[in-house]
Amino acid sequence: MARTGTDHAGARLEIDLGAIQANYRALKARARGAVAAVVKADAYGLDAGIVAPALAAAGARQFFVAHLDEALALRPLLPEAEIFVLNGLPAGAEADCAAARVIPVLNSLGQIDAWTALARRDGAALPAAVQVDSGMSRLGLPAAELARIAADPARLDGVALRLVMSHLGCADTPDHPMNRRQLAAFEAARRVLPEAPASLANSSGIFLGPDFHFDLARPGAALYGIAPVAGAENPMLPSVRLMARVIQTREIGAGDAVGYAASWTADGPRRIATVAVGYADGYLRCLGNRATAFAGATPLPLVGVVSMDTATFDVTGAPEVREGGWIELLGPNQSLDALATEAGTIGYEILTSLGGRYARVYADAQPERLIA
Ligand SMILES: *Cc1c(COP(=O)(O)O)cnc(C)c1O
């Protein structure tokens, strides 16, 4: 059990490394090929320095981050792993990338040319992934650049091609026609490029079936417990629980308002608990008058808007909630996905927004110890 932050923190974020490892193993059992771990954005906010080694212990050998600096920070912790940088190679960073044995995802002809120029200077081919745009119009070689490589394959001389990859834009919706269209575009792109292992599926892509698995899947969200298929039962284990400390309670009566802008008014006697978590902690302001916390299984409606450092809950139905006690904002009763729905967003945004003021407690095994 690792612990960061202090006993005085207003809330405790419990991160279940055993659940993350179990999720990795479950995805690996489902995938036809190998399974990497996506640990960008500090492992979706859960601390890549702790989470990535736990995933390596569970068997992950390939890791994906978004930025070169994230890869450089991970390198000493994962000396043997293949670390890929999704956002590509910033101009001028080629030598730093190669020196750390980090594998760039080359997203354009310009990045390919910069990487092969370094390889020529060093006199040895350098490993890289090449990403093609199969229909998301975000990152990767567009069709016109792919055609130029087809016309001049020597353009890739100096690239030791470790992976040809693309990314799905609609994978969480299994019957979306974009999935098959992107799959066809990806297969066509592979025929143009030199023979290399292929990677298309993110978490949700793994659930689209084996046609989408190829040689390496790249899940992130599902490792951390986010539902991979929209509207379906979530097969992943939850990995986080957020417990907030009650810092004050009060009795109010009919007509009393709560919070900024007096957006909620009691229609009778109510007991209100104020907790030390606010929008500065990633408990989004738009949750005001919408979210629910829990005391055991008892739902506690969030009343009023969320302040920067506090939120207020109607605890009339839970007399056991007292000053100094704790209530659950996220956890077995309130999933990331359910809270995200209340906020009009997705679990990814809730997770990556979780703030820096929490005491963080990492449990390293037995999911049931924390997530009961
Ligand atoms: C973020 C990302 C992933 C992981 O996606 P999840 O939906 O979190 O599984 C995989 N591939 C690329 C290119 C990404 O940007």
The ligand as an SDF file (V2000), in Angstrom:
LIG
                    3D

 15 15  0  0  0  0  0  0  0  0999 V2000
   -5.8530    7.5700  -26.0790 C   0  0  0  0  0  0  0  0  0  0  0  0
   -5.5480    6.6540  -27.1950 C   0  0  0  0  0  0  0  0  0  0  0  0
   -5.6900    5.2710  -27.0340 C   0  0  0  0  0  0  0  0  0  0  0  0
   -6.3500    4.6670  -25.8150 C   0  0  0  0  0  0  0  0  0  0  0  0
   -7.7320    4.8550  -25.9660 O   0  0  0  0  0  0  0  0  0  0  0  0
   -8.7920    4.3430  -24.8890 P   0  0  0  0  0  0  0  0  0  0  0  0
  -10.0940    4.7080  -25.5070 O   0  0  0  0  0  0  0  0  0  0  0  0
   -8.5390    5.0960  -23.6410 O   0  0  0  0  0  0  0  0  0  0  0  0
   -8.5990    2.8870  -24.7400 O   0  0  0  0  0  0  0  0  0  0  0  0
   -5.2570    4.4410  -28.0510 C   0  0  0  0  0  0  0  0  0  0  0  0
   -4.7410    4.9600  -29.1810 N   0  0  0  0  0  0  0  0  0  0  0  0
   -4.6200    6.2850  -29.3910 C   0  0  0  0  0  0  0  0  0  0  0  0
   -4.0460    6.7760  -30.6690 C   0  0  0  0  0  0  0  0  0  0  0  0
   -5.0300    7.1770  -28.4100 C   0  0  0  0  0  0  0  0  0  0  0  0
   -4.9280    8.4930  -28.6160 O   0  0  0  0  0  0  0  0  0  0  0  0
  1  2  1  0
  2  3  1  0
  2 14  2  0
  3  4  1  0
  3 10  2  0
  4  5  1  0
  5  6  1  0
  6  7  2  0
  6  8  1  0
  6  9  1  0
 10 11  1  0
 11 12  2  0
 12 13  1  0
 12 14  1  0
 14 15  1  0
M  END
$$$$
